[in-house]
Amino acid sequence: MYADVFVLGTCGIDSEIGITSLDAEEAELKRCMIEQSGRIVVPATTDKIGTVAPYKVADCSKIDVLVVQTTVSASLIARFEADGMRVEAASWEIGSYRIISKADWVRHFVGPYPE
């Protein structure tokens, strides 16, 4: 299976360690999907940033776009940008997400679908 865009949920993301998971099988599946995807988008709430779970999924250099909450510090964002990823700050509250279509979400954070 190949995905143009893979929206990767994560248990933890650290600028030095990378993307991590709490489950070995889930980490393996995510590694496979990363290799089979054109672009990788990782939305991460503040509690996930700087957190390291037991199973490594990938280095941060694999991420194209990291979506973080607006409360994340500029210095922390700079560390992730140093790995070559685009970092977008988004405002949201846990439990009260603004509902938009998947296509609109991808266009906003990633760009237009490839032709």
Order of alpha helices (4+ residues) and beta strands (2+ residues): beta-beta-beta-alpha-beta-beta-beta-alpha-beta-alpha
